[in-house]
Amino acid sequence: MRREVTLGRIFVFPETDGTYTLRELVSFPVRASFCTELSDQLGLIYAGVSGGGSVCFARSPELQPAYKTVFTQADLLRYLTVRLTTLRHYGRDTPVPLPETADDFWRSLGN
């Protein structure tokens, strides 16, 4: 069964209720608790905004998805952008499907 969460669990929305474009949505802060949850579910390390780390090959496009062990906020936002293409506006209750495995996550990004 495919698991879904609402965007309110992923992003910190402004105090006022409303709907937002995808461009506005991806500018909101990402909840650390969601990143930890996704990291645990996928068995990947969440590297935050910068992706830092001292392993230069880890971010190489030549690295096959099966060997990728780290994802960044940019990867998460790309995943959400791919999944959220059917609506013009999104709110905190908008559902988004989660990847079941790390392979599903990377495959959806075209990696």
C-alpha positions as CSV (number, residue, x, y, z in Angstrom):
1,M,0.0,0.0,0.0
2,R,1.4,3.4,-1.0
3,R,1.8,5.8,2.0
4,E,0.9,9.4,1.8
5,V,1.4,12.4,4.1
6,T,0.0,15.9,3.9
7,L,2.1,18.9,3.0
8,G,1.6,20.3,6.5
9,R,3.7,17.4,7.8
10,I,6.5,18.3,5.4
11,F,6.5,22.1,5.4
12,V,6.2,24.8,7.9
13,F,3.3,26.9,6.5
14,P,2.6,30.5,7.3
15,E,0.2,31.2,10.2
16,T,-2.7,32.1,7.8
17,D,-4.5,29.3,6.0
18,G,-4.4,29.5,2.2
19,T,-3.2,27.9,-0.9
20,Y,0.1,28.4,-2.6
21,T,1.8,27.8,-5.9
22,L,4.4,25.1,-6.2
23,R,7.1,27.8,-6.4
24,E,5.8,29.4,-3.1
25,L,5.5,26.0,-1.5
26,V,9.1,24.9,-2.0
27,S,10.3,28.2,-0.5
28,F,8.8,27.2,2.9
29,P,11.0,25.7,5.6
30,V,11.1,21.9,5.6
31,R,10.2,20.2,8.9
32,A,13.3,18.5,10.5
33,S,10.9,15.8,11.9
34,F,9.7,14.9,8.5
35,C,13.3,14.6,7.1
36,T,14.2,12.3,10.0
37,E,11.1,10.2,9.4
38,L,11.8,9.9,5.6
39,S,15.5,9.2,6.3
40,D,14.6,6.3,8.6
41,Q,12.0,5.0,6.2
42,L,14.3,5.0,3.2
43,G,17.5,4.0,5.0
44,L,19.2,7.1,3.7
45,I,21.2,9.8,5.6
46,Y,19.6,13.3,5.4
47,A,22.4,15.8,4.8
48,G,20.2,19.0,5.0
49,V,20.5,22.0,2.8
50,S,24.2,21.9,1.9
51,G,24.7,18.2,1.5
52,G,28.2,18.9,2.8
53,G,30.3,15.8,3.6
54,S,33.8,15.1,2.6
55,V,33.1,12.4,0.0
56,C,33.3,14.2,-3.3
57,F,31.9,11.2,-5.3
58,A,28.8,11.0,-3.2
59,R,27.0,13.7,-5.2
60,S,28.3,12.5,-8.6
61,P,25.7,12.0,-11.3
62,E,27.6,8.9,-12.3
63,L,26.9,7.2,-9.0
64,Q,24.2,4.5,-9.4
65,P,21.1,4.9,-7.2
66,A,21.8,1.6,-5.4
67,Y,25.0,3.2,-4.0
68,K,23.5,6.6,-3.0
69,T,23.3,6.8,0.8
70,V,22.7,10.5,1.3
71,F,19.9,12.8,0.2
72,T,19.6,16.6,0.6
73,Q,16.9,19.1,0.9
74,A,17.3,19.8,-2.9
75,D,16.7,16.1,-3.6
76,L,13.6,16.2,-1.4
77,L,12.3,19.4,-3.1
78,R,12.9,17.8,-6.6
79,Y,11.0,14.7,-5.5
80,L,8.0,16.8,-4.3
81,T,8.1,18.9,-7.5
82,V,7.9,15.7,-9.6
83,R,5.0,14.4,-7.5
84,L,3.0,17.6,-7.2
85,T,2.3,18.4,-10.9
86,T,-1.5,17.9,-11.1
87,L,-2.7,21.0,-9.1
88,R,-2.1,24.7,-9.5
89,H,-2.4,25.5,-5.8
90,Y,-1.5,23.5,-2.7
91,G,-2.5,23.7,0.9
92,R,-1.4,22.1,4.1
93,D,-3.9,19.3,3.7
94,T,-2.8,18.4,0.2
95,P,-1.6,14.7,0.2
96,V,1.7,13.6,-1.4
97,P,2.7,10.0,-1.9
98,L,5.9,8.9,-0.2
99,P,8.5,6.6,-1.9
100,E,8.4,3.1,-0.5
101,T,12.1,2.5,-1.0
102,A,15.3,4.5,-1.6
103,D,15.3,3.1,-5.2
104,D,11.8,4.5,-5.7
105,F,13.0,7.9,-4.4
106,W,16.0,8.0,-6.8
107,R,14.1,6.6,-9.7
108,S,11.4,9.3,-9.4
109,L,14.2,11.9,-9.7
110,G,15.5,10.2,-12.9
111,N,18.7,9.0,-11.2
